[in-house]
Structure formats: structure tokens, C-alpha cells
């Protein structure tokens, strides 16, 4: 794999890539890195593609602008459009997991001239709702949803940065976290996010101590603010995407999810998954992996 920096859309992105052929971009989620695609890049390269994964803005070795407003969906799509050009290409396939999935969907919707196909993991395309998401929760009397807990700058950062190694071990390695059996995502009063996550006695088969060390080293250096700023633009993103109200994504598309993923629980994004063919008419396949939650598979030998 080759690692290098490129400057796009006013920020420097650290990119890992491998292979030659048609370009495929990989967008990671929270709290992750380009390193999360360490298995997929060589596989795509072996299949005849040029596979490239950036540390998304705010993460790892990429720039992290200080202002919350620098992390809107328009900035993210702009980064991906600029990255295609910076890599010397005119078109690409785009793939995303977790937060990377809505970035991939939005990139395909906003720039179909650049992104010829789209694949998303874990998060189905929702379309733009009739009201701002977090404002709607408040009107419904919900105030402790984990995304609301992430809104106040400095609060979640302090919790996660108190013990970075422990934070990464809990979020990425906890058995059952991100699974539908752990569908409680409300923060208790005076509590924190990590109270939702059991401390793992052993790591799942797909996550090694070396993997955790890489994540811990990077987040110890960068902190968590950049990634949390994505959540702080959820309602702002709703406002900015008004021109795409009702827009459909017409490119060939693939969705892959874990059959146990809490994101696909009926009270979260399950209805969006069922409705997705109306918003993505060329959805070629929906693949649900048995034994898989949000982060990986529980069965030995399967990888995220």
C-alpha cells in the first residue's frame, strides 16, 4: 500500500491506496480511520481496481479544521469530489461505512457525473425528511439520545480522551455492542456514552491488539473532536440539503449490512432499509450478513 497526502477542498487528506484500474474510494465512519479498510484495499487491488481510502477530515493524519461548521455534508462531498480529481481521475465508485455511508450516498446524489456507482455498509439511504432530525427528537421530548449527547463541544471529547486505549477497546471490541440486542442508545442522566458499552474481556476474531494499538495511537494524537463535529452538523445538513428534497439516486447501488446491526433495528433505520428501493431505483443487491453487527462478525474467521 502507498500512503501520501493530497490537498483538496482546502484541507490536507492522508490517503492510503493500492492497485491500478478504475478508482474506488472508501469512506470510513466514527470512530475509525482509513486503516479500517486494511482488508478491502488489497482485495480490490487484486480484482483490478485502484482502491483509495482517506483519513476523512478531522481524523488521523488528515487536517482537522477547528470550526464545527467545517464538517457539513457539503464539505464531505466536496472532499470526495476533490479527491477524485487530485488522484488524476474523472470518475469513481464510492463506498462508505457508518458515517461514511451517508457521505457516499450524498456524493452519488449530488455529483452523479463523478460517482458512477455507490456502495454503503450499515446505514441505508434515508432521503431528506420533513423536519430537522435532532430538532424533531427534542419536540418529541427525547433529550438523551446519544447523538444529542455528542452536541456540546468538549463533553464527549473529555469522556473519550480520558483513556483513549480503553475507549477504543470498548467501542470497537465490545461483544454485542452495535448489535440489536444492545438497542439501548439513550445516555442516562449525568452519565456518558461509554456506560452503554461493556468492557471486553477478549477481542473478537476480526480485531487484533495491533489493530487497537494503531487506532489508539492515532486518536491519542488527533483527539475525537473532528469526528464528533460530524454529529454537530446533523440539523445543519438537513437545512443545506433542501435543494435535494425528494431526489433519487439513479446509479447502480449495493447495500451491505449486518443482520444483527442495531442501526437496522425496526425502531432505527429498519424502515429506511425497506423503503430504499424507492429512493435508489437501481439498488442491485441488499446483502445482510448473518452473525454480523455494526462493527464485525461474531463468527470466527469473518471480517468486518
C-alpha positions as CSV (number, residue, x, y, z in Angstrom):
1,X,0.0,0.0,0.0
2,X,1.1,3.6,-0.7
3,X,0.4,6.4,1.7
4,X,0.6,10.1,0.7
5,X,-1.1,13.4,1.3
6,X,-3.2,15.4,-1.1
7,X,-4.8,18.9,-0.6
8,X,-8.4,19.1,-1.6
9,X,-11.3,21.4,-0.8
10,X,-9.0,23.5,1.4
11,X,-7.8,20.6,3.6
12,X,-5.0,18.1,3.5
13,X,-6.1,14.5,3.4
14,X,-3.9,11.5,4.2
15,X,-4.7,8.8,1.7
16,X,-3.8,5.1,1.6
17,X,-4.2,3.4,-1.8
18,X,-3.3,0.2,-3.6
19,X,-3.7,-1.2,-7.2
20,X,-4.3,0.2,-10.6
21,X,-7.5,0.4,-12.7
22,X,-10.9,2.1,-12.2
23,X,-10.9,4.2,-9.0
24,X,-12.9,3.1,-5.9
25,X,-13.0,5.5,-2.9
26,X,-13.6,4.2,0.6
27,X,-15.1,6.5,3.3
28,X,-14.7,5.3,6.9
29,X,-17.0,6.1,9.8
30,X,-16.8,7.0,13.5
31,X,-14.5,6.4,15.3
32,X,-12.3,5.0,12.6
33,X,-9.6,5.6,10.1
34,X,-8.5,4.7,6.5
35,X,-6.9,1.7,8.4
36,X,-10.4,0.3,8.8
37,X,-10.2,-0.7,5.1
38,X,-6.9,-2.6,5.5
39,X,-8.5,-5.9,4.2
40,X,-10.6,-4.3,1.4
41,X,-7.9,-2.3,-0.3
42,X,-5.7,-5.3,-1.3
43,X,-8.8,-7.3,-2.2
44,X,-10.0,-4.6,-4.6
45,X,-6.5,-4.1,-6.0
46,X,-6.3,-7.9,-6.7
47,X,-9.6,-7.6,-8.5
48,X,-8.2,-5.0,-10.9
49,X,-9.2,-1.7,-9.2
50,X,-7.4,1.3,-7.8
51,X,-8.6,1.4,-4.2
52,X,-8.1,4.5,-2.2
53,X,-9.1,5.4,1.4
54,X,-8.5,8.7,3.1
55,X,-8.4,9.5,6.7
56,X,-11.6,11.6,6.5
57,X,-11.3,15.3,7.5
58,X,-10.9,15.5,11.3
59,X,-9.4,12.1,11.6
60,X,-6.0,10.5,11.9
61,X,-3.3,12.2,9.8
62,X,-5.7,14.4,7.8
63,X,-6.4,18.1,8.7
64,X,-8.9,18.8,11.4
65,X,-10.4,22.3,10.9
66,X,-11.3,23.9,14.2
67,X,-14.8,25.2,13.4
68,X,-17.8,22.9,13.9
69,X,-19.3,24.4,10.7
70,X,-16.4,23.0,8.6
71,X,-17.8,19.4,8.9
72,X,-21.1,19.7,7.0
73,X,-22.2,17.1,4.4
74,X,-21.3,19.7,1.7
75,X,-17.7,19.8,3.0
76,X,-17.5,16.0,2.9
77,X,-18.9,15.6,-0.6
78,X,-16.5,18.4,-1.7
79,X,-13.6,16.5,-0.2
80,X,-14.5,13.3,-2.1
81,X,-15.1,15.2,-5.4
82,X,-11.7,16.9,-4.9
83,X,-10.0,13.7,-4.0
84,X,-11.1,12.0,-7.3
85,X,-9.6,14.9,-9.2
86,X,-6.4,15.0,-7.1
87,X,-5.9,11.3,-7.8
88,X,-6.0,12.1,-11.5
89,X,-9.3,10.6,-12.3
90,X,-12.7,11.9,-13.5
91,X,-15.0,9.3,-12.2
92,X,-15.1,6.8,-9.3
93,X,-17.1,4.3,-7.4
94,X,-17.7,5.4,-3.8
95,X,-18.1,3.1,-0.8
96,X,-18.9,4.1,2.8
97,X,-19.5,2.6,6.2
98,X,-21.2,4.2,9.3
99,X,-20.8,8.0,8.8
100,X,-19.0,7.2,5.5
101,X,-22.3,5.7,4.2
102,X,-24.3,8.9,4.2
103,X,-21.3,10.7,2.7
104,X,-21.2,8.1,-0.1
105,X,-25.0,8.3,-0.6
106,X,-24.8,12.2,-0.7
107,X,-21.8,12.1,-3.1
108,X,-23.7,9.9,-5.5
109,X,-26.9,12.1,-5.2
110,X,-25.1,15.4,-5.6
111,X,-22.5,14.5,-8.2
112,X,-23.7,11.7,-10.4
113,X,-21.3,13.0,-13.1
114,X,-18.4,12.0,-10.8
115,X,-19.6,8.9,-8.9
116,X,-20.8,6.2,-11.3
117,X,-21.8,3.7,-8.6
118,X,-22.2,3.6,-4.8
119,X,-22.0,1.0,-2.1
120,X,-22.9,1.5,1.5
121,X,-22.4,-0.5,4.7
122,X,-24.6,-0.4,7.7
123,X,-26.5,2.8,7.0
124,X,-29.2,2.8,4.3
125,X,-30.1,5.9,2.3
126,X,-32.9,7.7,4.1
127,X,-33.6,10.7,1.9
128,X,-34.3,14.1,3.4
129,X,-37.1,14.1,5.9
130,X,-39.7,16.7,6.5
131,X,-38.0,18.2,9.6
132,X,-34.5,18.5,11.1
133,X,-33.7,15.2,12.9
134,X,-32.4,16.4,16.3
135,X,-35.0,19.2,16.5
136,X,-37.7,16.6,15.9
137,X,-36.3,14.5,18.8
138,X,-36.5,17.5,21.1
139,X,-40.1,18.2,20.1
140,X,-40.9,14.6,20.9
141,X,-39.4,15.0,24.4
142,X,-36.3,13.0,23.7
143,X,-33.2,14.6,25.1
144,X,-30.7,11.9,25.9
145,X,-30.2,10.1,22.6
146,X,-26.5,9.5,22.1
147,X,-26.3,11.9,19.1
148,X,-27.7,14.6,21.4
149,X,-25.1,13.8,24.0
150,X,-22.4,14.5,21.3
151,X,-23.7,18.0,20.6
152,X,-22.0,20.1,23.3
153,X,-18.3,20.6,22.3
154,X,-15.9,19.3,24.8
155,X,-18.3,16.9,26.7
156,X,-17.9,13.7,24.8
157,X,-14.3,14.6,24.0
158,X,-13.4,14.7,27.7
159,X,-15.0,11.3,28.2
160,X,-13.3,9.6,25.3
161,X,-9.9,11.2,25.7
162,X,-9.6,10.3,29.4
163,X,-8.5,6.8,28.5
164,X,-8.1,6.6,24.7
165,X,-7.0,2.9,24.7
166,X,-10.0,2.0,26.9
167,X,-12.4,4.0,24.7
168,X,-11.3,2.3,21.5
169,X,-11.3,-1.2,23.1
170,X,-14.9,-0.6,24.4
171,X,-16.3,0.9,21.2
172,X,-14.6,-1.4,18.6
173,X,-14.1,-4.6,20.6
174,X,-17.1,-5.0,23.0
175,X,-19.0,-8.2,22.3
176,X,-22.6,-7.3,21.3
177,X,-22.0,-3.5,21.0
178,X,-23.7,-2.3,17.9
179,X,-25.9,-5.5,17.9
180,X,-29.7,-5.4,18.0
181,X,-29.7,-7.0,21.4
182,X,-28.0,-3.8,22.7
183,X,-30.5,-1.4,21.3
184,X,-30.4,1.0,24.3
185,X,-28.7,4.1,23.0
186,X,-30.0,6.7,25.5
187,X,-27.5,8.2,27.8
188,X,-28.5,8.1,31.5
189,X,-28.7,11.4,33.4
190,X,-25.3,12.5,34.5
191,X,-23.8,9.5,32.6
192,X,-21.7,9.1,29.5
193,X,-21.6,7.2,26.2
194,X,-19.2,4.5,27.4
195,X,-21.6,3.4,30.1
196,X,-23.6,1.9,27.2
197,X,-20.5,-0.3,26.3
198,X,-19.3,-3.3,28.2
199,X,-15.5,-3.6,28.6
200,X,-14.5,-6.7,26.6
201,X,-12.6,-9.4,28.3
202,X,-11.4,-10.7,24.9
203,X,-11.4,-9.2,21.4
204,X,-13.5,-10.5,18.6
205,X,-11.7,-12.6,16.0
206,X,-11.6,-9.8,13.4
207,X,-9.9,-7.2,15.8
208,X,-6.3,-7.7,17.0
209,X,-4.3,-6.0,19.7
210,X,-2.2,-4.4,16.9
211,X,-5.3,-3.0,15.2
212,X,-6.3,-1.4,18.5
213,X,-2.8,0.0,19.0
214,X,-3.0,1.7,15.6
215,X,-6.4,3.2,16.5
216,X,-5.3,4.3,19.9
217,X,-2.1,5.9,18.7
218,X,-4.0,7.9,16.1
219,X,-6.8,9.1,18.3
220,X,-4.3,9.9,21.1
221,X,-2.7,12.3,18.7
222,X,-5.8,13.7,16.9
223,X,-8.4,13.6,19.7
224,X,-12.0,13.0,19.0
225,X,-13.3,16.5,18.2
226,X,-13.1,16.2,14.4
227,X,-15.3,13.1,14.3
228,X,-17.8,14.4,16.8
229,X,-18.2,17.5,14.7
230,X,-19.9,15.4,12.1
231,X,-22.7,14.8,14.6
232,X,-22.9,18.5,15.4
233,X,-23.9,19.3,11.8
234,X,-26.9,16.8,11.6
235,X,-29.6,19.5,11.7
236,X,-27.4,21.9,9.6
237,X,-27.1,19.2,7.0
238,X,-30.8,19.0,6.8
239,X,-31.0,22.7,6.1
240,X,-28.3,22.6,3.5
241,X,-29.7,19.7,1.5
242,X,-33.1,21.4,0.9
243,X,-32.4,21.5,-2.9
244,X,-32.3,17.7,-3.0
245,X,-35.6,17.2,-1.3
246,X,-37.2,14.1,-3.0
247,X,-34.1,13.4,-5.1
248,X,-33.4,9.9,-6.1
249,X,-30.0,8.2,-6.5
250,X,-30.0,6.6,-10.0
251,X,-26.6,5.0,-10.1
252,X,-26.1,1.3,-9.6
253,X,-26.0,0.7,-5.8
254,X,-25.2,-2.0,-3.3
255,X,-26.1,-2.2,0.4
256,X,-24.4,-4.5,2.9
257,X,-25.5,-4.7,6.5
258,X,-25.2,-7.0,9.5
259,X,-28.3,-9.0,10.3
260,X,-27.7,-8.1,13.9
261,X,-26.7,-4.4,13.4
262,X,-28.6,-2.1,15.8
263,X,-28.7,0.6,13.1
264,X,-31.1,-1.7,11.1
265,X,-33.3,-2.3,14.2
266,X,-37.0,-1.6,13.4
267,X,-37.0,1.5,15.7
268,X,-34.0,3.0,14.0
269,X,-33.2,2.6,10.3
270,X,-35.1,-0.6,9.6
271,X,-38.0,1.3,7.8
272,X,-35.4,3.2,5.7
273,X,-33.9,-0.1,4.6
274,X,-37.3,-1.3,3.4
275,X,-38.1,2.0,1.7
276,X,-34.7,2.3,0.0
277,X,-35.7,0.9,-3.4
278,X,-38.0,3.8,-4.0
279,X,-35.1,6.3,-3.4
280,X,-32.5,4.2,-5.0
281,X,-34.2,2.6,-8.0
282,X,-31.0,0.9,-9.3
283,X,-30.3,-0.8,-6.0
284,X,-28.8,-4.0,-7.4
285,X,-28.4,-6.0,-4.2
286,X,-29.1,-5.8,-0.4
287,X,-26.9,-8.2,1.5
288,X,-27.5,-9.0,5.1
289,X,-24.6,-10.9,6.7
290,X,-25.7,-13.4,9.3
291,X,-23.8,-13.1,12.6
292,X,-22.7,-9.6,11.9
293,X,-23.4,-6.5,13.9
294,X,-22.4,-2.9,13.2
295,X,-18.6,-3.5,13.5
296,X,-17.9,-7.0,12.5
297,X,-19.0,-10.6,12.5
298,X,-19.2,-12.7,15.6
299,X,-18.4,-15.9,13.9
300,X,-14.7,-16.7,13.8
301,X,-12.9,-16.1,10.5
302,X,-15.3,-13.4,9.2
303,X,-14.0,-9.9,8.9
304,X,-15.7,-6.5,9.0
